[in-house]
Structure formats: C-alpha cells, structure tokens
Amino acid sequence: MSSPVFKIASEPMSITSLNQELRDESAGAYASFEGWVRNLNDSKVVISLEYEAHTAVATSEGEKILVEAIEKFELIAARSFHRIGHLQIGDCAVWVGVSAMHRGPAFEGCRYIIDELKHRLPIWKKEYYLNGNSSWINCQTGNT
C-alpha cells in the first residue's frame, strides 16, 4: 500500500503520471473521477471559474480523506488533486484516482473521496457568467 497523495495545484497536473503512480502488481482495478468546468449552472451561461482555497487546511484534510478511503475500502493506493486559480470551460478542476484488488472497492472508494472532498475542503468557487455578472458558489451544496 502506498502513501496517499493530495495536492492543490494552480497549474494542470498530468493525469497520465498520476495514473502510473497508482499501478501495483496486486491491483486488479483502477477507478478515477475527473470534474470538469462546464458552461452552464442553474440556467446561467458560465464562461469561466475561479477557485480559492485555504491550501494548508485543504491539503491536510484531503490527505485525511484519502487515508480514510484506503482504510474503509481496502484500497491499494489513492491520489487526488484540486485546482485553484482561474479555469476555463473544459479544464479539469478536480481529479481522484484509486487502485484496489477488485472493482467494487475501487468504485466505492473513488466515490467516497470525491463526495468527502466536496463536503469537507475549504475550497470556494466563483462563477463568471456570459452576462458579465459573477457569484461565489458553495461547493458543498452547489451543482458541482
């Protein structure tokens, strides 16, 4: 079992490299989730997003979530990152990847991690709209 890695990143990260970090001879399954910036939320046309985070707290809590998932679902490895800064439509804002002996725990562990990240991390999202307005969205309760 490898150490969990959670990162806050202002630049895109290589998902291919992160996938490779999850490889293990005992793993029979891999599952991942990519959250992309979309162009519509609550009937408003979104043109871009901005994420802010309390980086130290978010990183610490993110690592705790990965450890919880590894223990709860008997994962072999878990990795995740969340972007901060200004993102464009189609950019990957959050990524989660896990490996496990079997597909069930891999799927369940991946779902647990993204749900807990959205609920527990001090990360805030500002949407910029086509009409020139913008608003901060609560990542815990918004359509994310």
C-alpha positions as CSV (number, residue, x, y, z in Angstrom):
1,M,0.0,0.0,0.0
2,S,1.4,3.4,-1.0
3,S,1.1,6.7,0.8
4,P,-1.9,8.8,-0.2
5,V,-1.2,12.0,-2.1
6,F,-3.5,15.0,-2.2
7,K,-2.4,18.2,-4.0
8,I,-3.7,21.7,-4.5
9,A,-2.4,22.9,-7.9
10,S,-2.6,26.2,-9.7
11,E,-1.4,24.6,-13.0
12,P,-2.8,21.5,-14.7
13,M,-1.4,18.2,-13.5
14,S,-0.5,15.2,-15.6
15,I,-3.3,12.7,-15.1
16,T,-1.2,10.1,-17.0
17,S,1.6,10.4,-14.5
18,L,-0.9,10.2,-11.6
19,N,-2.4,7.1,-13.1
20,Q,1.0,5.5,-13.3
21,E,1.6,6.2,-9.6
22,L,-1.4,4.0,-8.8
23,R,-0.1,1.0,-10.6
24,D,0.7,-2.0,-8.3
25,E,1.1,-5.7,-9.1
26,S,-1.6,-6.6,-6.6
27,A,-4.2,-4.2,-8.1
28,G,-6.9,-5.7,-10.3
29,A,-8.9,-2.5,-10.5
30,Y,-8.5,1.2,-11.1
31,A,-11.2,3.9,-10.9
32,S,-11.0,7.6,-11.4
33,F,-13.1,10.7,-11.5
34,E,-12.5,14.0,-13.4
35,G,-14.5,17.0,-12.6
36,W,-14.5,19.5,-15.5
37,V,-15.5,23.2,-15.7
38,R,-18.9,23.2,-17.5
39,N,-20.6,26.1,-19.3
40,L,-24.0,26.1,-17.5
41,N,-25.1,26.2,-13.9
42,D,-28.6,27.0,-12.6
43,S,-29.7,28.1,-16.1
44,K,-26.8,30.7,-16.2
45,V,-24.2,30.5,-19.0
46,V,-20.8,30.2,-17.3
47,I,-17.7,31.4,-19.2
48,S,-15.1,30.5,-16.6
49,L,-14.4,29.7,-12.9
50,E,-12.1,30.8,-10.2
51,Y,-11.2,28.6,-7.2
52,E,-9.7,29.7,-4.0
53,A,-8.6,27.5,-1.1
54,H,-7.1,27.6,2.4
55,T,-4.3,25.5,0.9
56,A,-2.7,24.2,4.1
57,V,-6.0,23.1,5.6
58,A,-7.4,21.7,2.3
59,T,-4.2,19.7,1.8
60,S,-4.2,18.2,5.3
61,E,-7.9,17.4,5.2
62,G,-7.6,16.0,1.6
63,E,-4.9,13.6,2.9
64,K,-7.1,12.5,5.8
65,I,-9.9,11.7,3.4
66,L,-7.6,9.6,1.2
67,V,-6.4,7.7,4.3
68,E,-10.0,7.1,5.4
69,A,-10.9,5.8,2.0
70,I,-7.8,3.5,1.9
71,E,-8.8,2.0,5.3
72,K,-12.5,1.8,4.7
73,F,-12.4,0.3,1.2
74,E,-9.1,-1.6,1.5
75,L,-7.6,0.4,-1.4
76,I,-4.1,-0.2,-2.5
77,A,-3.5,3.5,-3.4
78,A,-5.3,6.8,-3.7
79,R,-4.3,10.1,-5.3
80,S,-6.2,13.4,-5.8
81,F,-5.7,17.0,-6.8
82,H,-7.9,20.1,-6.9
83,R,-7.1,23.1,-9.0
84,I,-7.1,26.7,-7.7
85,G,-7.0,29.9,-9.7
86,H,-8.8,30.8,-12.9
87,L,-10.1,27.9,-15.0
88,Q,-11.6,27.8,-18.4
89,I,-14.6,25.7,-19.7
90,G,-13.4,22.1,-20.2
91,D,-10.5,22.4,-17.7
92,C,-10.1,19.6,-15.2
93,A,-10.9,21.2,-11.8
94,V,-10.6,18.1,-9.6
95,W,-9.3,14.5,-10.1
96,V,-9.5,11.4,-8.0
97,G,-7.8,8.1,-8.8
98,V,-7.7,4.8,-6.8
99,S,-6.4,1.3,-7.2
100,A,-7.7,-1.8,-5.4
101,M,-7.7,-5.5,-5.7
102,H,-11.3,-5.5,-7.0
103,R,-13.6,-3.1,-8.9
104,G,-16.3,-2.7,-6.2
105,P,-13.9,-1.2,-3.7
106,A,-12.3,0.9,-6.4
107,F,-15.6,2.4,-7.5
108,E,-16.8,2.9,-3.9
109,G,-13.5,4.4,-2.7
110,C,-13.4,6.8,-5.6
111,R,-17.0,8.0,-5.0
112,Y,-16.3,8.3,-1.3
113,I,-13.3,10.5,-1.9
114,I,-14.9,13.0,-4.3
115,D,-18.0,13.3,-2.1
116,E,-15.9,14.0,1.0
117,L,-13.6,16.4,-0.8
118,K,-16.6,18.5,-1.9
119,H,-18.1,18.4,1.6
120,R,-15.1,19.0,3.8
121,L,-12.4,21.0,2.0
122,P,-12.2,24.8,2.4
123,I,-12.4,25.5,-1.3
124,W,-14.6,28.2,-2.8
125,K,-15.7,28.6,-6.4
126,K,-16.6,31.8,-8.2
127,E,-18.5,31.6,-11.4
128,Y,-18.2,34.2,-14.2
129,Y,-21.3,34.5,-16.4
130,L,-21.8,35.5,-20.0
131,N,-23.9,38.5,-18.9
132,G,-20.9,40.0,-17.1
133,N,-22.0,39.0,-13.6
134,S,-20.3,36.7,-11.2
135,S,-21.1,34.9,-8.0
136,W,-19.5,32.7,-5.3
137,I,-20.9,29.2,-5.2
138,N,-20.8,26.9,-2.2
139,C,-19.1,23.8,-3.4
140,Q,-20.8,21.7,-0.7
141,T,-24.3,22.5,-1.8
142,G,-24.0,23.9,-5.4
143,N,-24.4,21.8,-8.5
144,T,-20.8,20.7,-8.6
